Amino acid sequence: MASYRKFAYVYDELMQEMPYSEWLTFAHTAWEKYGMPNTVVDLGCGTGSLSIPLANEGFQVTGIDLSGDMLSVAHRKMEMTASGTRLLREGGIRWVQQDMTAWGMPEPVDAVISFCDCLNYLLEEEDILRTFKRTYEGLNDGGTFLFDVHHPKTLQRYEEEQPFIWDDDSVSYIWTCEFDPNRTEIQHDLTIFAREEENGPDIYRRFEESHVQRAYDPAWMREALLKSGFKEVFCYADFKWEEPDEGATRLFYVALK
């Protein structure tokens, strides 16, 4: 799994074009259909870009991430919002450093989400199975588990379309990929240049990041969820409530306990 140490502090700048509002809309649509939760776990919450708006809507949110640096950024970002003090005072949000394969809460929750391809960072089938089982155990009866992952063909397209370049005033990167078709696994290698404001506007710090993701067969994922105890499993494509085809890039799962 990625450590995100230095990466955590430039993550939001690099991810500012990500469709966070669409993930939130997908969650709301699912909850309206299958039951609106009170308590929500955001598994692999990163810097809190989904946790914080959900807490602001009145949900009791726990953001769980393996990276302490990501959680530090999330906490600082929450404190900078107008509602940050209220969320802390009323207990509307909390941050917990845990491994998603063994996460746990004192009491079961109503819903678990894990968006932005977090589960693709689990590189062995056993890790996926442990996460599914632990999530099933951590949900109340009738609870929902919502997550998305890259379609296997998406990882192959990444290698075919590389390299990727981002050039901005404050942070830039060069991103290359190496794909292993036997494991449907890809290594992302990034060279990042981040401006160090305290040393002047023209001083940039260079650092390297490597992140590995693996995609899994959709039929296997569905069967793994059912074997973990979920009574119903639905799969959709690319933020739409439509069955995926070979052109899908992201697969969205809705699993019901």
C-alpha positions in Angstrom: 0.0 0.0 0.0 1.1 3.6 -0.7 2.5 5.5 2.3 1.4 9.0 1.0 3.9 10.8 3.3 5.0 13.7 1.2 2.2 13.1 -1.3 -0.5 13.8 1.3 0.5 17.5 1.4 0.0 18.0 -2.3 -2.8 15.5 -2.8 -5.7 18.0 -2.9 -3.9 20.2 -5.4 -3.4 17.2 -7.7 -6.9 15.8 -7.2 -8.8 19.1 -7.5 -10.5 17.9 -10.8 -11.8 14.6 -9.3 -15.6 14.3 -9.3 -16.2 14.4 -5.6 -19.7 15.8 -6.1 -20.6 12.8 -8.3 -19.5 10.4 -5.6 -21.6 12.2 -3.1 -24.6 12.1 -5.5 -24.1 8.4 -6.1 -24.1 7.7 -2.4 -27.2 9.8 -1.8 -29.1 8.1 -4.6 -28.2 4.7 -3.2 -29.2 5.7 0.3 -32.5 7.1 -0.9 -33.2 3.8 -2.6 -31.9 1.4 0.1 -32.2 3.4 3.4 -30.8 6.7 4.6 -28.0 6.2 7.2 -27.2 8.1 10.4 -23.7 6.7 10.9 -21.2 6.5 8.0 -17.7 5.1 7.8 -15.6 6.6 4.9 -13.1 3.8 4.4 -9.8 5.1 2.9 -11.0 8.7 3.5 -7.8 10.3 2.4 -7.9 14.1 3.1 -11.6 14.0 3.9 -13.0 15.4 0.7 -16.1 13.2 1.1 -16.1 12.9 4.9 -16.3 16.6 5.6 -19.2 17.4 3.3 -21.1 14.4 4.6 -20.6 15.5 8.2 -21.7 19.0 7.2 -25.0 17.4 6.0 -25.6 16.0 9.4 -24.3 12.4 9.1 -22.2 11.1 11.9 -19.0 10.3 10.0 -15.8 8.4 10.8 -13.0 8.8 8.3 -10.6 5.8 8.4 -7.3 5.8 6.6 -4.0 4.0 6.9 -2.0 7.2 6.4 -1.5 9.4 9.4 -0.4 12.2 7.1 -3.6 12.0 5.1 -5.6 12.2 8.3 -3.5 15.2 9.5 -4.4 17.0 6.3 -8.0 16.0 6.7 -8.2 17.3 10.2 -6.5 20.6 9.3 -8.8 21.0 6.3 -11.8 20.4 8.5 -10.6 23.0 11.0 -10.3 25.6 8.2 -14.0 25.2 7.3 -16.7 27.4 8.9 -18.3 24.4 10.4 -15.1 22.7 11.6 -15.5 23.8 15.3 -19.1 22.7 15.3 -18.2 19.3 13.9 -15.6 18.7 16.5 -17.7 20.0 19.4 -20.8 17.9 18.4 -18.8 14.8 17.4 -20.1 14.9 13.9 -16.8 13.7 12.5 -13.7 11.8 13.8 -10.6 10.5 12.2 -9.2 7.1 12.9 -5.9 5.6 11.6 -6.6 1.9 10.7 -5.9 -0.6 8.0 -9.1 -1.2 5.9 -8.5 -4.9 6.0 -9.0 -4.9 9.8 -10.9 -1.8 10.6 -13.3 -1.7 13.5 -15.7 0.5 15.4 -17.1 0.2 18.9 -20.6 -0.1 17.4 -21.9 -1.2 14.0 -22.7 1.6 11.5 -25.4 2.2 9.0 -23.3 2.7 5.9 -19.7 2.3 4.6 -18.3 4.0 1.6 -15.0 3.6 -0.1 -14.6 5.7 -3.2 -11.8 6.9 -5.5 -10.6 3.4 -6.2 -9.3 2.8 -2.7 -9.8 -1.0 -2.9 -7.6 -1.2 -6.0 -4.7 -0.6 -3.6 -5.3 -4.0 -2.0 -3.0 -6.2 -4.0 -4.1 -9.7 -3.0 -7.4 -11.5 -3.1 -7.1 -12.3 0.6 -6.9 -8.6 1.4 -10.1 -7.9 -0.6 -11.8 -10.8 1.2 -10.7 -9.6 4.6 -12.0 -6.1 3.9 -15.3 -7.3 2.6 -15.8 -9.6 5.7 -14.8 -6.9 8.1 -17.1 -4.4 6.4 -20.0 -6.9 6.6 -19.3 -7.4 10.3 -19.1 -3.6 10.9 -22.5 -2.8 9.4 -25.9 -2.8 11.0 -28.6 -5.2 9.5 -29.9 -3.5 6.4 -26.7 -1.4 6.0 -25.1 -0.5 2.7 -21.5 -0.8 1.5 -20.8 1.4 -1.5 -17.5 1.5 -3.3 -15.9 1.9 -6.7 -12.9 0.3 -8.4 -11.1 0.6 -11.7 -12.4 -1.8 -14.4 -9.5 -4.2 -15.3 -9.3 -2.7 -18.8 -8.8 0.8 -17.3 -5.4 -0.2 -15.9 -4.3 -1.4 -19.3 -5.5 1.9 -20.9 -3.3 3.8 -18.4 -0.2 2.1 -19.7 -1.3 2.6 -23.3 -2.0 6.4 -22.8 1.1 7.2 -20.6 3.0 9.4 -19.9 0.7 11.9 -18.1 2.0 15.4 -17.3 0.5 18.1 -15.0 2.0 21.5 -15.0 0.7 24.1 -12.5 2.2 27.1 -10.7 2.3 25.4 -7.3 2.8 21.7 -8.2 3.6 19.6 -11.3 4.3 16.0 -12.1 5.4 13.5 -14.6 3.5 10.2 -14.3 4.5 6.9 -16.0 3.0 3.4 -15.6 4.1 -0.2 -16.0 1.3 -2.8 -16.4 1.5 -6.5 -15.4 -1.2 -8.3 -17.4 -0.8 -11.5 -15.6 -1.9 -9.9 -12.3 -3.9 -7.0 -13.8 -1.6 -4.8 -11.7 -0.1 -1.5 -12.5 2.7 0.5 -10.9 2.3 4.3 -11.1 5.6 6.2 -10.8 5.4 9.9 -10.2 8.0 12.6 -10.2 6.5 15.6 -8.4 7.7 19.2 -8.2 6.0 21.1 -5.3 6.6 24.8 -4.7 8.1 25.6 -1.3 6.5 29.0 -0.5 8.7 29.7 2.5 11.8 29.6 0.3 10.5 31.8 -2.4 8.1 31.6 -5.4 10.7 29.9 -7.7 11.9 27.2 -5.4 10.4 23.7 -6.0 11.0 20.5 -4.1 11.3 17.3 -6.1 10.2 13.9 -4.7 9.3 10.5 -6.1 6.2 8.5 -5.5 5.3 4.9 -6.5 1.8 3.5 -6.2 0.6 0.1 -7.1 -3.0 -0.9 -7.9 -4.6 -4.1 -8.9 -7.9 -4.7 -10.6 -10.1 -7.7 -10.1 -12.6 -9.6 -12.3 -16.1 -8.1 -11.7 -17.7 -11.6 -11.4 -15.1 -12.5 -8.7 -15.8 -9.3 -6.8 -19.5 -10.0 -6.8 -19.0 -13.6 -5.6 -16.6 -12.4 -2.9 -19.1 -10.0 -1.5 -21.8 -12.7 -1.4 -19.4 -15.1 0.3 -18.7 -12.4 2.9 -22.4 -12.4 3.8 -24.0 -9.6 1.8 -27.4 -10.7 0.7 -27.6 -8.6 -2.5 -24.9 -7.1 -4.7 -25.4 -4.7 -7.6 -22.8 -3.4 -10.0 -23.0 -0.2 -12.1 -20.7 1.8 -14.3 -19.2 5.3 -14.3 -21.6 7.1 -11.8 -24.6 5.9 -13.8 -27.2 3.4 -12.6 -26.5 1.2 -15.7 -24.9 -2.2 -16.0 -21.3 -2.0 -17.0 -20.0 -3.0 -20.5 -16.5 -3.4 -21.8 -16.2 0.4 -22.2 -16.7 1.1 -18.5 -13.9 2.8 -16.7 -15.1 2.6 -13.0 -17.3 -0.1 -11.5 -19.6 0.9 -8.7 -20.8 -1.7 -6.2 -23.8 -1.6 -3.9 -23.8 -4.4 -1.4 -26.7 -4.8 1.1 -26.5 -6.5 4.4 
